[in-house]
Amino acid sequence: MTKQGHEKLREELTRLERVDRIEVIRAIEVALGHGDLKENAEYHAAKERQGHIEGRIMELKDKLGRAEVIDCTNLDCERVIFGTIVTVVDLDTDEEMRYQLLGPEEADVKSGSISVLSPMGRSMIGKNAGDEFQVKTPRGVRSMEIMDISSP
């Protein structure tokens, strides 16, 4: 994962542990004060939210503990690798697209990044500028060509 992606997950973990966890504990305490727990919707909702928060905390700790942080500023741009920015053209429509290949936690198509584990990402890894490849999409198999590979 990139340094920015790692920092973003670290910030989310801090927020969950220091803000959200405390808020949900307070909500449970307030709901407990309302009496009968069998019919206390506030209590059950707060407990469910607490479960989601604790699950996400465990997930983030695991991901951050196993993460390998990669500096994407000095990448070798001869081949498509994690972190590179790749410009591709759809050979059927001549549509040009530009994506940065990132990990699944960081990928966001709207902001111009795709996961290295996505069908498109997997099809591009290891290719050079000028190479053609095919990728299976919901609209069928598309033929693409790598036009440029650059560093962020």
Buried (B, 14 or more C-beta within 10 A) or exposed (E): BBEEBBEBBEEBBEEBBEEBBEEBEEBBEEBEEEEEEEEBEBBEBBBEBBEEBEEBBEEBEEBBEEBEEBEBEEBEBEBBBBBBBBBBBBBEEEEEBEBBBBBEBBBEEEEEBBBBEBBBBBBBBEBEBEBEBEBEEEEEEBEBBBBBBEEE
